[in-house]
């Protein structure tokens, strides 16, 4: 029997990540057409991620108070509005860097809401015995659509015209709203005593900081996400206006390597977990993140850069699937929004800083130094990972009975 909520969530993931992928190709390439300054181009990536630093904690409180599906719908509507404004300006010939930055910031805020609510809605929509399977499928869809399919589609759409690319993006976001409205279940957290927002934010941060494993995982992600952010901020200028000299279509194809690796990682995560254990499955992300930034620091050829991106995508998926299952198991439902917000603030809050730093380093000292600095950071992660992310710690986290009392609605 078809599991309705599972397929709706998967379809929503496919739709919105395809739209996100096109947007993340189109906005930097619009910036490339306006300026050739790496720092100015990297600023698009900075503003897309800055809301994780500025708004994540408050969004987490909302996710633990309000209907999570409604919050996701509101985020999609905000994305539609931002794309509509940019499309209208493009048709009128009025696109400049200030407008591009404003749209990037708006899309970044919507992403914080959508991803925080989306990460918290799965336990209410899917039976616990299906969490790892559904999480693996959703994660695979994210990588498939953001990279393997979305990046080349974005490149080809942009090559055909920015107007077409943005129009398709807006239409897909509309489809995402429809899919969310078809979900069946109760997606508002159980009623609880509401305290001042500041106190609830501290509760979420406190839960994260008191748990040694979850705290360490968030800090490791902060470093790896910083490396990914640096790569994503620099790669449009590096690949199109810089040493690689790719056109827009080949740039889109280069980005498919991340998605292809992500799909392979989603297929391998189960077998690798069984064969080597969850710990070594997650360790692949450190290896991949290092390769992602180390290779362009020493090589200026598209194929090795693409291979490194493939390895990074594979490791990233394996970490993501495992970490999401750990969080879903160890964190109470009424705390999921605040915990996910706190965890992502720590893990992703540094991404705009990393993107900005990468742009400055590239402009002042060159691409090799910019990529190389983040490669060194990734290499240093091996020690804390081996010391704290142990097999015993991971087994204890997954076995935590916090989630046992949840009563998700799994629609047939």
C-alpha positions in Angstrom: 0.0 0.0 0.0 1.3 3.4 -1.0 2.5 5.5 2.0 0.9 8.8 1.1 2.9 11.1 3.4 6.2 9.6 2.5 5.6 10.1 -1.2 4.3 13.6 -0.8 7.3 14.6 1.3 9.6 13.0 -1.3 7.8 14.7 -4.2 8.0 18.0 -2.3 11.7 17.5 -1.8 12.2 16.8 -5.5 10.3 19.9 -6.5 11.7 22.4 -4.2 15.3 21.2 -4.5 15.1 21.4 -8.3 13.9 25.0 -7.9 16.6 25.7 -5.3 19.3 24.3 -7.6 18.2 26.5 -10.6 18.2 29.5 -8.3 21.6 28.8 -6.9 23.0 28.5 -10.4 21.2 31.6 -11.8 21.9 34.1 -9.0 25.7 33.8 -9.0 25.8 33.7 -12.8 23.7 36.9 -12.9 26.3 38.4 -10.6 29.1 37.2 -12.9 27.4 39.2 -15.7 27.3 42.3 -13.6 30.9 42.1 -12.1 34.0 40.1 -12.3 35.1 40.7 -8.7 35.3 37.4 -6.7 34.3 39.1 -3.5 31.2 40.7 -5.0 30.1 37.4 -6.6 30.8 35.5 -3.4 28.5 38.0 -1.6 25.5 36.2 -3.2 26.5 33.0 -1.4 27.1 35.0 1.8 23.5 36.5 1.7 21.9 33.1 0.9 23.4 31.7 4.0 23.5 34.7 6.4 20.0 34.1 7.7 21.2 30.9 9.4 23.4 33.1 11.6 20.8 35.8 12.1 17.4 34.1 12.3 17.8 30.4 13.0 17.2 30.4 16.8 14.0 32.4 16.6 12.7 30.3 13.7 13.4 27.2 15.9 11.0 28.6 18.6 8.3 29.1 15.9 8.7 25.6 14.6 8.1 24.2 18.2 5.1 26.4 18.6 3.2 26.5 15.3 2.0 24.1 12.6 5.2 23.0 10.8 3.4 22.4 7.5 2.0 26.0 7.6 5.5 27.3 8.2 6.8 25.4 5.2 4.0 26.7 3.0 4.8 30.3 4.2 8.4 29.8 3.2 7.4 28.6 -0.3 5.2 31.6 -0.7 8.1 33.9 0.3 10.3 32.2 -2.3 7.7 32.7 -5.0 7.4 36.4 -4.2 11.2 36.9 -4.2 11.6 35.1 -7.6 8.6 37.1 -9.0 10.3 40.4 -8.0 13.6 39.4 -9.6 11.8 38.2 -12.7 9.9 41.5 -13.1 13.2 43.5 -12.6 14.9 41.3 -15.2 12.1 41.9 -17.7 12.4 45.6 -17.1 16.2 45.6 -17.4 16.7 46.8 -13.8 18.7 44.0 -12.2 21.7 45.2 -10.3 23.8 43.9 -7.4 21.7 45.5 -4.6 18.5 43.8 -5.9 20.3 40.5 -6.4 21.6 40.7 -2.8 18.1 41.5 -1.5 16.6 38.5 -3.3 19.4 36.2 -2.1 18.7 37.4 1.5 15.0 36.8 1.2 15.5 33.3 -0.2 18.0 32.6 2.6 15.4 33.5 5.3 12.8 31.3 3.5 15.3 28.4 3.4 15.9 28.7 7.2 12.1 28.3 7.8 11.6 25.6 5.2 14.5 23.4 6.3 14.0 23.8 10.0 10.3 23.0 9.8 11.0 20.2 7.2 13.6 18.5 9.4 11.1 18.5 12.3 8.1 17.3 10.4 9.3 13.8 9.5 8.6 12.1 12.9 5.0 13.4 12.8 4.4 12.3 9.2 6.2 8.9 9.1 6.3 5.8 11.3 9.5 5.5 13.3 10.5 2.2 11.7 10.5 4.1 8.4 12.6 7.0 9.5 16.0 5.8 8.1 14.5 4.7 4.8 12.5 7.9 4.3 15.4 10.0 5.5 17.8 8.3 3.0 15.4 8.8 0.2 14.8 12.4 1.0 18.5 13.0 1.3 19.2 11.3 -2.0 16.5 13.4 -3.6 18.2 16.5 -2.2 21.5 15.7 -3.7 20.0 14.3 -6.9 17.9 17.4 -7.5 20.4 20.0 -6.1 23.3 18.7 -8.0 23.0 15.7 -10.4 19.8 16.9 -12.1 19.3 20.5 -10.8 22.7 21.9 -11.6 22.8 20.9 -15.3 19.1 21.9 -15.7 19.9 25.2 -14.1 22.9 25.6 -16.4 20.9 24.8 -19.5 18.0 27.0 -18.4 20.3 29.9 -17.7 22.0 29.4 -21.1 18.5 29.5 -22.7 17.7 32.7 -20.8 17.5 34.0 -17.2 13.8 34.8 -17.8 13.0 31.2 -18.5 15.1 29.9 -15.6 13.4 32.1 -13.1 9.9 31.5 -14.5 10.4 27.7 -14.2 11.7 28.1 -10.7 8.6 30.1 -9.6 6.3 27.5 -11.1 8.0 24.6 -9.3 7.8 26.5 -6.0 4.0 26.7 -6.6 3.9 23.0 -7.1 5.7 22.5 -3.8 2.9 24.4 -2.0 0.3 22.1 -3.5 2.2 19.0 -2.4 2.4 20.3 1.2 -1.3 21.0 1.3 -2.0 17.3 0.5 -0.1 16.0 3.6 -2.3 14.2 6.1 -1.8 14.5 9.8 -1.3 16.8 12.8 1.9 18.8 12.4 1.6 21.1 15.4 3.7 20.1 18.4 1.8 19.0 21.5 0.7 21.9 23.7 3.2 22.9 26.3 3.8 25.8 28.6 5.1 28.7 26.7 7.9 30.7 28.2 9.7 33.8 26.9 11.3 33.4 23.5 14.8 34.0 25.0 14.3 31.2 27.5 13.1 28.8 24.9 16.1 29.6 22.7 18.3 28.9 25.6 16.6 25.6 26.1 17.4 24.5 22.6 21.0 25.6 22.8 21.3 24.0 26.2 20.1 20.7 24.9 22.7 20.8 22.2 25.6 21.9 24.4 24.9 19.4 27.1 25.1 16.4 24.8 28.8 15.8 24.0 28.1 13.8 20.8 25.6 16.1 19.3 27.7 19.1 20.2 30.7 17.7 18.6 28.8 16.7 15.5 27.5 20.3 15.1 31.1 21.7 15.5 32.4 19.2 12.9 29.6 20.2 10.5 30.5 23.9 11.1 34.0 23.3 9.7 32.9 21.1 6.9 30.0 23.4 5.9 32.4 26.2 5.9 34.6 24.4 3.4 31.5 23.6 1.3 30.4 27.3 1.5 33.8 28.5 0.4 33.8 26.1 -2.5 30.2 27.1 -3.6 31.1 30.8 -3.2 34.2 30.6 -5.3 33.3 28.0 -7.9 31.2 30.3 -10.2 34.1 32.8 -10.6 36.8 30.1 -10.5 35.1 27.9 -13.1 33.5 30.5 -15.4 35.5 33.7 -15.1 38.7 32.1 -13.7 41.2 29.3 -14.3 38.8 26.6 -15.6 37.2 28.9 -18.2 34.0 26.9 -18.5 30.8 28.2 -20.2 27.5 28.2 -18.3 26.4 24.8 -19.5 29.7 23.1 -18.6 29.6 24.9 -15.3 26.2 23.3 -14.6 27.6 19.9 -15.6 30.5 20.4 -13.2 28.0 20.9 -10.3 26.4 17.6 -11.2 29.3 15.8 -9.6 28.1 16.8 -6.2 24.7 15.5 -6.9 26.0 12.3 -8.5 28.1 11.6 -5.4 25.1 12.3 -3.2 23.0 9.7 -5.0 25.7 7.1 -4.7 26.1 7.9 -1.0 22.4 7.4 -0.4 22.6 4.0 -2.1 25.7 3.0 -0.1 24.8 4.4 3.3 22.9 1.3 4.4 25.4 -1.3 3.2 28.3 0.8 4.6 26.6 1.2 7.9 26.1 -2.6 8.1 29.6 -3.5 6.9 31.8 -0.8 8.6 29.5 0.8 11.0 27.8 4.2 11.3 31.0 5.8 12.5 33.1 5.1 9.4 30.1 5.9 7.2 30.1 9.4 8.7 33.9 9.7 8.5 33.6 9.7 4.7 32.2 13.3 4.9 35.5 14.5 6.4 37.4 12.8 3.6 35.1 14.3 1.0 35.1 17.8 2.4 38.9 17.8 2.5 39.1 16.6 -1.2 36.5 19.2 -2.2 38.8 22.2 -1.3 42.2 20.5 -1.5 42.0 19.5 -5.2 41.3 23.0 -6.6 44.0 24.3 -4.3 46.6 22.3 -6.3 45.0 21.5 -9.7 43.3 23.8 -12.3 41.5 21.2 -14.4 37.8 20.5 -14.5 37.9 16.7 -14.2 39.9 16.4 -10.9 37.7 19.2 -9.4 34.6 17.3 -10.5 35.9 14.0 -9.0 36.6 15.7 -5.7 33.1 17.1 -5.8 31.7 13.6 -6.4 33.6 12.2 -3.3 32.3 15.2 -1.2 28.7 14.6 -2.3 29.0 10.9 -1.4 30.4 11.6 2.0 27.9 14.4 2.6 24.9 12.2 2.0 26.3 9.5 4.3 26.8 11.9 7.1 23.4 13.6 6.6 21.4 10.4 6.6 23.1 9.1 9.8 23.0 12.4 11.6 19.3 13.0 10.9 18.4 9.5 12.2 20.5 10.2 15.4 18.7 13.5 16.0 15.2 12.1 15.3 16.0 9.3 17.8 17.7 11.4 20.6 15.7 14.6 20.6 12.1 14.9 22.0 9.5 16.0 19.4 8.7 19.2 21.4 12.4 20.2 21.2 13.1 19.3 17.6 12.5 22.8 16.1 14.7 24.5 18.7 17.3 21.8 18.6 17.5 21.8 14.8 17.7 25.5 14.8 20.5 25.6 17.4 22.4 22.7 15.7 22.2 24.4 12.3 23.1 27.8 13.8 26.3 26.2 15.1 26.8 24.0 12.0 25.7 26.4 9.3 26.0 29.8 11.0 29.7 30.1 9.9 28.9 29.5 6.3 28.3 33.2 5.4 31.5 34.1 7.2 33.4 31.3 5.3 31.9 32.4 2.0 32.9 36.0 2.6 36.4 35.0 3.8 36.9 32.8 0.8 36.0 35.7 -1.5 38.4 38.1 0.2 41.2 35.5 0.2 40.7 34.7 -3.5 40.7 38.3 -4.5 43.7 39.3 -2.4 45.9 36.2 -2.3 44.5 34.0 -5.1 42.3 30.9 -5.5 45.0 28.5 -4.3 45.4 30.1 -0.9 41.6 30.5 -0.5 40.9 26.8 -1.2 44.0 25.6 0.6 43.1 27.4 3.9 39.9 25.4 4.1 41.6 22.2 3.2 43.8 22.6 6.3 40.8 23.1 8.5 39.2 19.9 7.2 42.3 17.9 7.8 42.3 19.0 11.5 38.9 17.5 12.0 40.2 13.9 12.1 41.4 14.1 15.7 38.1 15.3 17.4 36.1 12.9 15.2 38.1 9.9 16.3 38.1 10.9 19.9 34.4 11.7 20.4 32.3 10.2 17.6 32.8 6.6 18.8 30.8 3.5 18.1 29.5 3.4 21.7 28.4 7.0 21.6 26.5 6.5 18.3 24.8 3.3 19.4 23.6 5.0 22.6 22.3 8.0 20.7 20.3 5.8 18.3 18.9 3.7 21.1 17.6 6.7 23.1 13.9 6.1 23.8 12.9 9.7 23.4 11.0 9.1 20.2 9.2 6.0 21.3 6.2 7.8 22.6 5.6 9.7 19.4 2.4 8.8 17.4 3.0 9.8 13.8 0.3 9.6 11.3 1.4 7.4 8.4 -1.3 7.8 5.8 -2.0 4.9 3.5 
